[in-house]
Amino acid sequence: MLPRVADSLSFLYLDMVRVVQDDTGVCAQIQIDAQRTDLVYIPTAALSCLLLGPGVSITTPALNTLARHGTSVISVGSGGVRAYAGILPDSLTTHWLEQQVTCWSDSERRLDVAVRMYRMRFQDADLPEAVTLDQLRGLEGQRMKALYKILAQQHGIGRFRRNYHPDQWESQDPVNLALSAASACLYGIVHAALLALGLSPALGFVHTGKQHSFVYDIADLYKAETTLPLAFALHNSDNPEQEARRRFREDLRLLKLLPRIVRDVQSLLTPSSTDATDEDEPQEKRDVQLVHLWDPKAGALPAGVNYAARGE
């Protein structure tokens, strides 16, 4: 039985090192000077995800050990602020991916997840009993517009409008620049967490049509308390993008965002009637089962069984 994501050392970020396998285990070689090299051993069996930043090289034996211990390996940007690609271990359970697909493919359950996302973002929300997705979008837009107005008044910057124009990047105001940079950091962190859980970043419940649709869904849960206040606080910054990335990375140590992402995602993908009541004990499949065969009537059937006689 492998450690739970919530119990393990969830993520380890490395940069400017060489990851190798020696007789003892997987270690990171840190070059101190031209003659000296220090070794830091990585607890692969108790690690959910290894984030490889710029300047990292890794050997095939080290990758094999990480895969054998069920550790996801993700290539990320500096500070872990963007996720570029991921290598998932074969032993990673598909329990949460199946939960995601089940909720996503059923229109009623998909709407239920969207409603619960909205309530998670706005805990004082008073929604109609039969709310539609169009109504949710409208209510969310009103809430965000009001939040922009409050933050703009607090920082004395007048009227603010969210704009994102990649082709006119340099002409944008500092708040929009900082918000775009901080959001990119948040997307990378959420992306890494979803990959570590074995989920599909493409199957979103509110957003759709992009490979990162579910990333945008989950990231929206935390923007009001993370990226938005930070961006408005940098309205006078000379370099809002760099400052946003640096300060957001520092704030993550206080926010402890990664355990929250794991807990919130698992709660959203669990049917409402079976939600966990203890926030410190998210419902997570502890056992990693062997591969099974699917049957439309009987469900999962054991593999490695000769069904020839039964099929006659």
C-alpha positions in Angstrom: 0.0 0.0 0.0 1.5 3.3 -1.1 1.3 6.5 1.0 -1.7 8.7 0.5 -1.1 12.0 -1.4 -2.3 13.9 1.6 0.0 12.1 4.0 3.2 12.0 1.9 5.7 14.8 1.3 3.5 16.0 -1.5 5.9 17.9 -3.7 9.6 18.4 -4.0 11.1 21.1 -6.3 14.6 20.9 -7.6 16.7 23.1 -9.9 20.3 23.3 -11.1 21.1 19.7 -9.9 21.7 16.3 -11.4 19.3 13.5 -10.2 21.0 10.1 -10.2 20.6 6.6 -8.8 23.3 5.1 -6.6 23.6 2.0 -4.5 21.5 3.6 -1.7 18.8 5.3 -3.6 17.9 8.3 -5.7 19.9 11.5 -4.9 20.4 15.0 -6.2 24.0 15.9 -6.9 24.7 19.5 -6.0 27.9 21.1 -7.4 29.4 23.2 -4.6 32.6 24.1 -6.6 34.8 22.7 -9.3 36.1 19.9 -7.0 33.3 19.3 -4.5 29.9 17.7 -5.0 27.3 17.2 -2.3 24.6 14.5 -2.3 21.0 15.0 -1.1 19.0 11.8 -1.0 15.3 12.0 -2.1 12.7 10.1 -0.1 11.1 8.6 -3.3 8.8 6.1 -1.4 7.2 9.0 0.6 7.1 11.5 -2.3 4.0 12.1 -4.4 5.5 14.4 -7.1 9.0 15.5 -8.1 9.1 18.9 -9.8 12.1 19.3 -12.1 13.0 22.9 -12.7 15.5 24.6 -15.0 19.0 23.1 -15.1 18.0 19.6 -13.9 19.2 16.4 -15.6 18.0 13.0 -14.6 19.2 9.5 -15.4 17.1 6.6 -16.6 17.8 4.4 -13.4 16.6 7.3 -11.2 13.4 7.6 -13.3 12.8 3.9 -13.0 13.0 4.1 -9.3 10.7 7.0 -9.1 8.1 5.2 -11.3 8.4 2.0 -9.2 7.6 4.0 -6.0 4.7 5.7 -7.7 6.2 9.2 -7.8 5.0 11.5 -10.6 7.8 13.5 -12.3 6.9 16.8 -13.8 9.0 19.3 -15.8 8.2 22.8 -14.6 9.4 26.4 -14.9 11.5 28.3 -12.3 10.1 28.0 -8.8 7.5 25.4 -10.0 5.3 28.1 -11.5 4.5 26.4 -14.8 4.0 22.7 -15.6 5.2 21.7 -19.1 5.1 17.9 -19.1 4.5 15.1 -16.8 5.6 11.4 -16.4 3.0 9.4 -14.5 3.9 6.1 -12.9 2.1 2.9 -14.1 1.2 2.1 -10.5 -0.8 5.3 -10.1 -4.4 4.4 -9.3 -7.1 5.6 -11.8 -9.7 6.0 -9.0 -9.9 9.8 -9.1 -9.7 9.9 -12.9 -12.7 7.5 -13.1 -14.5 9.8 -10.6 -13.7 12.8 -12.8 -14.9 11.1 -16.0 -18.1 9.9 -14.3 -19.0 13.4 -13.0 -18.0 15.1 -16.3 -20.0 12.7 -18.6 -23.2 13.1 -16.7 -24.9 16.5 -17.2 -26.6 16.5 -13.8 -23.4 15.6 -11.9 -21.4 18.0 -14.0 -23.7 20.8 -13.0 -23.6 19.7 -9.4 -19.8 20.0 -9.4 -20.0 23.4 -11.0 -22.5 24.5 -8.2 -20.3 23.2 -5.5 -17.3 25.0 -7.0 -19.3 28.2 -6.9 -20.3 27.6 -3.2 -16.7 26.8 -2.4 -15.6 30.2 -3.9 -18.5 32.2 -2.4 -19.5 30.6 0.9 -22.3 33.1 1.5 -23.9 32.3 -1.8 -27.7 32.0 -1.8 -28.5 30.1 -5.0 -31.9 29.2 -6.5 -32.9 25.6 -6.0 -32.8 24.8 -9.8 -29.9 27.1 -10.8 -28.5 26.7 -14.3 -25.0 27.0 -15.6 -25.8 30.3 -17.4 -27.1 31.7 -14.1 -23.9 30.6 -12.3 -21.8 32.4 -14.9 -23.8 35.6 -14.5 -23.6 35.5 -10.7 -19.9 34.7 -10.8 -19.3 37.6 -13.2 -21.2 40.0 -10.8 -19.2 38.8 -7.8 -15.8 39.2 -9.6 -16.8 42.7 -10.9 -17.7 43.7 -7.3 -14.4 42.3 -6.0 -12.4 44.3 -8.6 -14.2 47.4 -7.6 -13.5 46.9 -3.9 -9.8 46.1 -4.4 -9.5 49.2 -6.8 -11.0 51.4 -4.1 -8.8 50.0 -1.4 -5.6 50.8 -3.4 -6.9 54.1 -4.9 -6.4 53.2 -8.5 -9.8 54.3 -9.9 -11.8 52.1 -12.2 -10.2 48.7 -13.1 -11.1 46.4 -16.0 -9.5 43.0 -16.5 -7.7 42.8 -19.9 -5.5 40.1 -21.3 -3.9 40.8 -24.7 -0.8 38.7 -25.3 -0.1 40.6 -28.6 -0.2 44.0 -26.6 1.6 42.8 -23.5 3.8 45.8 -22.8 0.9 48.3 -23.2 -1.1 46.8 -20.3 -1.4 48.4 -16.9 0.7 47.0 -13.9 -2.3 45.3 -12.2 -3.2 43.3 -15.4 0.5 42.4 -15.9 0.8 41.2 -12.3 -2.4 39.4 -12.4 -1.5 37.5 -15.6 1.9 36.6 -14.2 0.6 35.4 -10.9 -2.2 33.5 -12.6 0.3 31.6 -14.7 2.1 30.6 -11.5 -1.2 29.4 -10.0 -2.1 27.4 -13.1 1.3 25.6 -13.0 0.8 24.6 -9.4 -2.7 23.4 -9.9 -1.6 21.5 -13.1 1.1 19.7 -11.1 -1.3 18.7 -8.4 -3.9 17.3 -10.8 -1.2 15.3 -12.6 0.0 13.9 -9.2 -3.5 12.7 -8.5 -3.8 11.1 -12.0 -6.5 13.4 -13.2 -7.1 14.8 -16.7 -6.4 18.6 -16.9 -8.5 18.8 -20.0 -11.9 17.6 -18.6 -13.2 20.8 -17.0 -16.7 21.4 -15.5 -17.1 25.1 -16.2 -14.3 25.7 -18.7 -14.1 23.5 -21.8 -12.3 23.1 -25.1 -8.7 23.5 -23.8 -6.2 21.0 -22.6 -6.1 23.0 -19.3 -9.8 23.4 -18.7 -9.9 21.6 -15.4 -6.8 23.6 -14.3 -8.7 26.8 -14.9 -11.7 25.5 -12.9 -9.6 24.6 -9.8 -7.4 27.7 -10.0 -10.5 29.9 -9.9 -11.2 28.6 -6.4 -8.2 30.5 -5.0 -7.8 33.6 -7.1 -9.8 35.8 -4.8 -7.5 35.2 -1.9 -4.2 34.8 -3.7 -3.5 36.4 -7.1 -6.1 39.2 -7.0 -5.0 41.0 -3.8 -1.4 40.5 -4.8 -1.9 42.0 -8.3 -3.6 45.1 -6.9 -0.9 45.6 -4.3 1.6 45.9 -7.2 -0.2 48.7 -9.0 2.8 51.0 -8.5 5.5 48.4 -9.2 8.1 49.1 -11.9 8.3 45.4 -12.7 4.9 43.9 -11.8 5.5 40.5 -13.5 8.7 39.6 -11.8 7.5 41.0 -8.4 4.2 39.0 -8.7 6.1 35.7 -9.4 8.5 36.3 -6.5 5.9 37.4 -3.9 3.4 34.7 -4.9 6.1 32.0 -4.5 6.8 33.4 -1.0 3.1 33.5 -0.1 2.6 29.8 -1.0 4.7 28.8 2.0 2.1 30.5 4.3 -1.0 29.5 2.3 -0.1 25.8 2.2 -2.1 25.7 -1.0 -1.1 22.2 -2.3 -2.8 20.2 0.5 -5.9 22.4 0.0 -5.9 21.6 -3.7 -5.8 17.9 -3.1 -8.5 18.0 -0.5 -10.8 20.3 -2.5 -10.4 18.3 -5.7 -11.2 15.1 -4.0 -14.2 16.6 -2.3 -15.6 18.0 -5.5 -15.3 14.7 -7.3 -16.9 12.8 -4.5 -20.8 12.6 -4.6 -22.5 15.1 -2.3 -24.0 12.4 -0.2 -20.7 10.8 0.7 -18.6 13.9 1.3 -16.0 13.7 4.0 -16.9 15.5 7.2 -13.3 15.8 8.5 -11.3 18.3 6.5 -8.1 16.7 7.6 -9.0 13.3 6.3 -9.9 13.7 2.6 -11.4 10.6 1.0 -8.7 9.0 -1.0 -8.3 5.5 -2.3 -5.6 3.9 -0.2 -5.1 0.7 -2.1 -3.6 0.4 -5.6 -5.4 -2.4 -7.3 -4.1 -4.5 -10.1 -5.6 -4.0 -13.6 -9.1 -5.3 -14.1 -11.4 -6.0 -17.1 -14.5 -3.9 -17.7 -17.9 -5.4 -18.3 -21.0 -3.3 -19.1 -23.2 -5.4 -16.8 -21.0 -6.8 -14.1 -18.6 -3.9 -13.8 -14.9 -4.7 -13.0 -13.9 -8.3 -13.5 -10.6 -9.9 -12.5 -7.9 -10.0 -15.2 -5.7 -13.0 -15.8 -8.8 -15.3 -16.1 -9.6 -17.4 -19.1 -13.2 -16.5 -20.1 -13.3 -18.7 -23.2 -15.7 -21.3 -21.7 -18.0 -18.6 -20.2 -18.4 -16.9 -23.5 -19.8 -19.8 -25.4 
